[in-house]
Amino acid sequence: MTGRILGYREHQVLALVTSDLTATGRVRSYHQIAAALGMRHKSHVCDTIGRLERRGLLKRVGNGACRRITWPSQEPRTSVPSAKVGAWQQMIPA
């Protein structure tokens, strides 16, 4: 799927998950992700990860307390997958 456009929060969550998976092989809890990104509720993280999963950028496996986030193809990645981002990124100085 080319031409995907990620929103600001989607890009932030994907970058954080990517760095966690690359560094430790595990992802922080939704509560920890929400705190790190300044989100008010962990349900916002859950919704964002759901959107990333539907786009094929992440995969949630397992059920309940054993649920975890991984790459869709199980191939380790070292950076955020290429995707177009919204206009907000053009406003951020390099």
FENTA-V75202 format. One line per field, one symbol per residue. burial: 1 if it has 24 or more other C-alpha atoms within 12 Angstrom, else 0. Layout:
BEGIN
burial: ???
END
This chain:
BEGIN
burial: 0000010011111111111110000011110011001000000011011011000011110000000111100000100110001000000000
END
